Amino acid sequence: MAGKSAIRSQIRGLGGYRKAASFHSGRLAVDEQPDSPQHTAAGISAELLIAHASQDDSMPREQITPFGKGPRRTAQVHHTSVVYPNTRDGFTMRDTPVFDQVAYDRHLTDLLGVLCRAFPSAAR
């Protein structure tokens, strides 16, 4: 599921998920769009991991900060918004020229952390 779709499903209360992760999502905090996730985050009840490339034209840094404030302000949801340094959008995809092994490994570690918190007995 695309990252933006995962976040929107949490906003709408679909699926009953306790955790959601978003990598490579763009346009999450667009002031002029009333349905932009940072405006509608009050419905989020899951822990979120939202990860961004440091160089992503669809998610410039000025959009990362407002979204990071939205869920905490409106839903008091536990979330992490992280920027992976020196990466371009698509850094986790091995078949692209922007693939970054270090960032890929970190994203797996971060994602595994979310999954272990969702399924603590499986993490043992």
PEMO-V248685 format. One record per residue. N is the residue number from 1. SS is DSSP state (helix for helix, strand for strand, loop for the rest). PHI is phi as a letter, one per 30 degrees, with the letter a starting at -180 (999 if undefined). Layout:
n = <N,N>
ss = <SS,SS>
phi = <PHI,PHI>
//
This chain:
n = <1,2,3,4,5,6,7,8,9,10,11,12,13,14,15,16,17,18,19,20,21,22,23,24,25,26,27,28,29,30,31,32,33,34,35,36,37,38,39,40,41,42,43,44,45,46,47,48,49,50,51,52,53,54,55,56,57,58,59,60,61,62,63,64,65,66,67,68,69,70,71,72,73,74,75,76,77,78,79,80,81,82,83,84,85,86,87,88,89,90,91,92,93,94,95,96,97,98,99,100,101,102,103,104,105,106,107,108,109,110,111,112,113,114,115,116,117,118,119,120,121,122,123,124>
ss = <loop,loop,helix,helix,helix,helix,helix,helix,helix,helix,helix,loop,loop,loop,loop,loop,loop,loop,strand,strand,strand,strand,strand,loop,loop,loop,loop,loop,loop,loop,loop,loop,loop,loop,loop,loop,loop,loop,loop,loop,helix,helix,helix,loop,loop,loop,strand,strand,strand,strand,strand,strand,strand,strand,strand,loop,loop,loop,loop,loop,helix,helix,helix,helix,helix,helix,helix,helix,helix,helix,helix,helix,helix,helix,loop,loop,loop,loop,strand,strand,strand,strand,strand,strand,strand,strand,strand,strand,loop,loop,loop,loop,loop,loop,loop,loop,loop,loop,loop,loop,helix,helix,helix,helix,helix,helix,helix,helix,helix,helix,helix,helix,helix,helix,helix,helix,helix,helix,loop,helix,helix,helix,helix,loop>
phi = <999,d,e,d,d,d,d,d,d,d,d,d,i,d,i,i,d,c,b,a,b,b,c,i,d,b,h,d,b,c,e,d,c,d,c,d,e,d,d,c,d,d,d,d,b,c,d,c,c,b,c,b,d,d,b,b,d,d,b,d,e,d,d,d,d,e,d,d,d,e,d,d,d,c,b,h,d,d,a,b,c,b,c,d,d,h,b,c,e,j,d,c,c,e,c,c,d,c,e,b,d,d,d,e,d,d,d,d,d,d,d,d,d,d,d,d,d,d,b,d,d,d,d,d>
//
